[in-house]
Amino acid sequence: MPSLAIHRLPMAHPGDVSALTALIDRGAVAAGDIRAVIGKTEGNGGLNDFTRGFFTQTLMLLLARETGQDLAALAARIPCVLSGGTEGALSPHFLLFAVDRAAGGARGLALGTAFSPPTPAEQIGRDSQIEAVAQAVRDAMADAGIARAADVALVQVKAPCAQAPGPGARAGDPRLLMALSRAAAAFGVGRALGDIPEGGEDALLRDRHLFSNRVSISSGIEVVANEVVVFGQADGWAPGLTAGVAPMADLLDLPGVCAAFRAAGLEAAPAVPAAQRGRVLGVIAKGEPDAAGAIRGARHTMLGDTDLDAQRHLRGALGAIVASVAGDGQVFVSGGAEHQGPPGGGLVCVFARD
């Protein structure tokens, strides 16, 4: 009967795993128990963001040294979901998820992982990617022992992209292909959970009213397959941890942000009291600039700025809102929320101790 542990660790630079090394050295976590990593690096979050691959390489080198396992084998079983861009108040950090198979209980927060087969550029944003992600979600649920889709709190996916898509790709612009990859992965999760029961590749980026409130997707050229992490309630897992999830209607939806913290058993009116901040183990937020060009009737300029990418605007703005509620800049805020919450909105997930 397993037990899930979550550690939120700081990063002094994109290759810094010293905080994890310290945990391993003092016996606070066993390297072989590490199942997934979700983190924010300080790059630009774009196609040429080397910080994500740099961190992944450094992490896998550490785990290979500690476990004696092959680098490729580790990378093939440990999802490393990284989002570049720590604009404004955001602080580089990563969430480490470890599973102790010797401990457990009646029912608690469970984690499961799975990888799809490699997804070449010509399959990105197509029905084949949607179905591959859906199957990986089902596999991850089985890995966690989550019996019902209703018991899933959040699915985090790192989806592939291609810097040089080639003639067979659905889009020649790598940035559009990255968005299509996120959208297809969101549809795949929604299909597996029953949140998006219909719609295929023709609906991607078009029918924004098809979405799931339980999915967070990042995309990048540093991965070749869809890497899936599922969180939810399952029998046999130790109690004591909670994942509170709530949608955001738009970028200014402070009540929606607070609702996620309250769903995790925390007071947020709107900020989490200082006495409760130690219970917060990690925060994940997804958002996007409203494609209509306005928020609550007021025009925004995020999509038309030729000096600063729209996602950097988004991360800086949403990061300030979420971090002010959490009372901590170590929050995972990622742009590109296609089909991951209401159009122009997104979602927030809070991991906390009971």
N, C-alpha and C positions, 0 to 999 in steps of 0.2 A: 504494500500500500504506500504510494509515493507522497512526497511533500514538496511543494514548490517554494523556492526562495527567490526573492527579487532584491537585487543590489543596484543602487543608483550611484555611479562612479564618475568623478570628474576627469577631464582631459586637459592637460597643459598644452598639448599640441596634437595634430592629427594622428601621430603614431604613438601616443602616450597610453600605455597599458600598465603603468606603475601601480595604480590603485588596485588593479586586479592582481598583480604580482604580490602585493602586500597581503591581500586576502588569502591567496593560496599559501603563502609562506607561513602565515599564522594559523592555518587550518580552518579558516572561516568558510571556505568553499573548496571543494575538490574539483580539480580541473576536469576530471572525467564526468562530473555531474552537469557540466554546462551544456544547456540545450539550445539556447538562442540568445542573440544580442540585438537590441534595438537602440540606435544612437544618433546623435547630432554631431556632425563635424563642422568645422569652420570654413569650408570651401564655399563656392558660389552656388552650389546646388544644380549646376547645369551639366551639359554633356561632358565638358572638359574638367569637371571637378575631380581632381586626383585624390583628394583627401579620403574619399570613401574607400577606394581600393587600397590606399596606403594603410588605413587603419585595419582593414580586413586582413591584409598580409601580415601586419605586425601581430595581430591577435592570434592568427593561426600558427605563426612561428612560436609564440609563447606556449600555446596549447600543445603543439607537437613536442616541444621540449619537455613539458610537464607530464604528458601522457605516453610519450613514445610512439604515438600513432602517426601515420603518414599525413602530410599536409593535404593532399587531395582528398583523402578519406574524411578528414575533419571538415573541409569545406563543403563536402557533399552531404553532410548530415547536420551541420549547425547553421541554421539561417542567420545571416548577418545583415540586418536591415538597417541601412544607414541613409540618412537624409542630410545633404549638405546645406549650409546656410544658417548662421547663428547671428542674424542681424539684430540690432537694438539690444534689448535686455536679455536675449537668449544666451545661454552659456553652454559651451561644448561639454557633452557628457554622454554616457551610454548606460542602458539598463541591461543588467546581466540576469538571465533566468537560469536557475539551476534546479535540478530535480534529484532529491534524495529518495531512492527506491526503497530504502529500509524503513522509512517512516510513513505514517499515513493516519487516516481516521475514517469517519463515517461518510462525510461528504465535504468537498471544498473546492477551491479554485484549481482547475486543472490546466495543463499545457500540453499541446500536441503539435508536432511538426511534420512537414512533408515537402518534397520537391517534385515538381513536374518534370517530364523529360525536357531536355534542352529545346529551347524555342528559337529557331532561326528567324532572321529578319522578315522573311516572307510570310511567316505565320503570326507575327505580332499584329494585334488589332483585328484578328479574324476569329471566326467561330472555333477554329481549332485551339486557339489560346484560351478562349472562354471555357471550353469543355475541359482542357487540361487543368486549369485552375480549379474548376468545380470538383474534379476528381481528386486533386491534391487536398482540397478542403475536406472532402469526405475521408481521405486517408488520415489527415491530421486529427480529425475528430475521433476516428477509431484508435489512433495512437494515444489520445488522451483518455479514452474511455467515455467520451461524451456521447450519450445515446440519442439525444434529441436535438434538432436544430434550435429549438426554443431555449435550450440551455447554453447556447453559445453567446458570449458577451461581446467578443471582438475577434476579428480575423485581420491579422497584419500580413501583408504580402510585399515582397520585393520582386518587382517584375523587370524583365530584361528590356534593353533597347539596343539600337545599333547606331554607331557614329557614321557609318557609310552604308545606308540601307540597301542599295543596289536596285536593279530594275524590277525585281519581283516583289518588292516591298509595297505595302499599301500606301505609304507616303514617302516621298523623296526627302522631305524636310525632317531631319532627325528629331527636332523639337515636337513636331506634330506626331511623329511615331511614338515618342515618349508618352505623350498624352493618350494616344490610342492604346498603348500598352497598359497604362493605369486604368483606362476605361474598361478594357477587356477583362482585366483581372477583377475589377469591381463587379462586372457582370457575372464572372465565374463564381465569385463568392456568393453573390445574390442568388444565383441559380441553385447552388448547393444548400443554401439556408432557406430557400423559398421566398426571399425578399424581392427578387426580380424573376418572377415565374415565366415571363415571356420576353421576346426581343433577342435579336442576334447582332451580328457585326454591323448591319445597316443602321442600327439605332445608336451606336456608339457616338458620343459627343453631339448627338442630334436631339434625342428625346431625353432631356435632362430630368424629366419627372420620373424616370426609372432609376431608382437608387436604393441603396441599403444603408441603414443607420448603424451598421455593425462592422464596417469595413474601412480599413486604412491602407492605402496603396502608395508605395514609392517605386520609382523606376530609375534604372541607370545602366550604363554600359559595362559596369563591373561584374554583372551577373549574367549567366547564360540561360538560366531556367527560372521558373516562378518559385520563389522560396516562401513557404506558407507557415505561419504560426497562428494557432487557434487557442483562444482562452475561453473557458466556460466552467460551469459547475458539473462535477462528476462524482459518482460514488467512489469511495476508497481513497480519496485525497484528503490530506489534513486540512482542517478548518483554520480560520484565522486571517485569511486574505480575501479581499474583495476587489472586483473590477466594476466600477460605476461608469456607465456610458450614457451619454445624452446627445441629441442632435443640436446643431446651431442653425437657426433659420437664416441668419446672415452674419456678416463680419462684426456687427455691433451687438450681437445677442449675448449680452452679459448674463441674463437669467438662464440661458441655455448652458453656458459654461458652469455657472454655479450649480445647476441641476446635476451635472456629472459628479461634482464633488459631494453633493448631498446623497447621490445614489451610492457613493462609496462609504457612506456613514459619517461624513464630515460636515461640520457647520460651515456655511459659506454665505455671509450676509453683508457685503459680497465676499470679503476676504476670509480665508481660513484662519481662525484664531491661532496665535503663536503657539499656544499649548498643544494644538493638534497637528501642527506642521510636521512633526516627527513621525506621524503615522502615514504620511504621504510617501509612497515608494517610487512613484513614477507617474508622469502625465503625458498622454499622447493627444495631439490635436491636429485635425485636418481642416483646411479652409481653401477658398479660392476667390479671386476677384470676380465679382458678379459680371457675367458676360453682357448684361444689359447696359453696363456702363454707369449704373447708379445704385446707391444703397439708400433705401427708404426715401426715394425720390430726389436725393441729392447726388449730383454728378460726381463720379470719382475719375481719376486720371491714371489709374494703375496700368490699364491696358494700352494706353497711348504714349507712355513715357519711353522715348528712345534712348535715354541715358541709363535707366535702371530697369532691370527685368521686373515684370509684374509680380512674379513669385517672391522677389526680395521685398517689394512693398508689402505683400501679403504677410510674409513671415514676421517682419518688423512690427506691423500693426497688431496682428492676432497674438503674436508672442507677448506683447506688452499687456494685453488684456488677460491672457491666461496666466502669465507669470504674476500679475498683480493679485489675482485670486489665490494662487498657490503660495504666494509669498516667497518665491524662489525662481530664479532664472533658468534652472535646470529642468526645462520642459521641452518635449519633443513637439515642435510645430513644423508642419510640412504643408507646402502648397500643392496645387494640382489635385483637387478633390472631386474630379469628374465621377459622377454617379456614387459619391461617397457622402450622402446626405443631401438635403434639399438644394436646389440650384442657387448658387451664390452663398451657400452656407457650408456646413461640414459637420464634424462631430468632435467630441472630447471624451477621452477615456481616462479614468483615474484609478490607479492601483494603490490600495491602502491596506494597512493593518486594521483589523476590527477593533 
